Structures are given as C-alpha cells and as structure tokens.
C-alpha cells in the first residue's frame, strides 16, 4: 500500500483510538531487502569479543552499561540475555545471539538513513499530526521464528 500523502480518516481514527496502526507493505520489497542485506553485512563485520552488552526488558538497572548509554550516537550490538555461557563464550553463532542493533542507524548508516528520512516516513509522521518530527533512535530488532513439529 505505501504512504503517499495523508492517512485515510479510518487509519487516523484507528491510530487515535488504539495507539498504533498497522500499515501493510509500508516498506517496499526492495527497501526491505536493502536493509536486510546491509544488516547482514554489519553483523558479519561485527566482532562479538569487542563487547558483551546484553539487552533485557527485565533487568534494565542491573544490565545497563556504559556501552548502552553511549549507544545513542553509535551503531551498537546488543545480545540476548542467555547468549553467553558461564565462561563468557557465545553459546551459539553471533547471528543467533543478537537481540537488536541500535540506536543511530538512521544517522550513521546510509541505507537506514535513506529509508528513515524518506518522503513516505515524513508523510506518515505529518499525517499523524507531528509538526516537527525528529528521529530520536532507530533499532533493528531480530526475531527468530521457530517451528516445532510433533
């Protein structure tokens, strides 16, 4: 569907009443492929021995580190809570151990910046009533799909 111009009145009403809006096919297949390919390259280049910052929604105070605080102006990699064994070694490949990458993708990386600063994103934000929208942070969140057959 994509966004060009304004949201429909139904979309705006749904956002106003529910607090979220699902817009299918907002990003084109080419945009999605470009961002996935770029993230694959970034992940391959990432050396997991340079940091062991773990992202947790449960233990924010305990796990928050300087690495997290400094990530606002960088592209930083955050591991799953149980990514490391007792000796500090990854339990599985880094590709399966990363929770998210953030927080300045929209500022530093050209592929993510192009999408984040696109006309369709700004049109969407203006359609939601924002007067001077500013991107504070951006994240690439990894989700693993598991299928268990019985």
N, C-alpha and C positions, 0 to 999 in steps of 0.2 A: 504494500500500500504506500509506504513512504509518506513523508510530510512535505507538503509544499503549501506555504501559506498558513491558514488557520486551522485549528481543530474544528471538527463539527460541533454543533451545540450539544449533541448527545455525548461526545467524548469529553467535552469540558465539564458537563454536568456529572458524568461518571467520576471524573477526577476530583471534582469538588466534593462529592458525597462520599467517595470511597477512599480518597487519599492516594490513589495510584491509578495508572492507566496502562493497559496492555496494548501495544501497537505492534501488530504482527508485520513482519517484513520491513521494519523501520530501516535497518541496515541492508544494503543490497548484498547479494551473494559475493560479489567482487570485493566489497568493503570488508565483509566478514573474513573472507579468505586472506586478504592482505593483512589484517590484524592478527589472525591465527598464525600465518606464516612468519610474521615479524616476531611474535611472541615465541614461536618455536626457536627462531634464531637467537633471541635473547636468552632463552633458557639453556640452549646448548652452550652458549658462551659463559654462562654463569658458573662460577666456581663455588660450590657449596661449602668449601672449607674456609671461605672468607668471612662467613657469618653463620650464626645458628639462631637467628631470631625466629621465635615461634609466635604464630598468631593464635589467639584464643579469645573466644567470646565469654568464657567462664572465669578465667583468671587474669583479667586485664591488669590489675595492680601488680600482681606477682611477676607477670611475664613481660611487662612493658620495659623496654630497654632504651638506651641512648640511640641505638640503631632505629628503633621505631620513631622516636621523637625527631630524629634527623631525616626521616624519610619523606617529609613534606616537600622537599626541594630536590629529591632524587628519585631514581627508579630503584626500588628496593624489593627484595625477595623475602617472603615470609613462609615458614614451614608449617606443616600440620603439627598438632600437639604431640602426636606419638610418632613423629618421623625418625627420632633417634633412639638408639638402644642405650643401655646404661653406660657404655663406654664412649658415647658421643658420636657413634657412627650411624650413618643413614641405614635404616632397616631395608629400604628398597631404593630403586633408582630415583634420582632427584626429580625426574618428570612426574613421578607418582607421589612425591613428598612435599611439593609446594602447594600451599593453600591459596596464596594470592601474590600479585605483583602490584606495587603502587609506589608512590602516590602522585608522582609528577609525570606520568606517561603523556598527558595532554600538553605538557610544556616542553619536554625534552625530546621525545621520540617523534620523528616526522610523520610516520604512518598514523600513530594515535592522535597526533596534533591535527592532522588533516581532517580526520573524522570528527574529533571533538569540536573543532572550530568551523565545521561545515554549516552551510546555509540551512540544511534540514534540522540540525540541532538548535541553532539560534532561533529558527522559526518556531520550533516546538516550545522553547522557553518563553518566547514572546507571547505565544498563544495561551500559555498558562498564566500570563499576567505579570511576568517578570519585566521590570523596567530596564535594569542594567545587570543582566545575568553575568556571573563570574564563576568559572570552574575553580573550585577550591581543591579538589583532589580527584584522581581517577584511579581505578583499580581494574585489574584483570583477575577475575576470580576463577579458580579451577574447580570444576565439578567432575567427579568420576561417576560414571554410570556402571552399576554392577547388575548383572543378570544372573540370578540363581535358578537353575532348572532342577526340578525334582522329578 
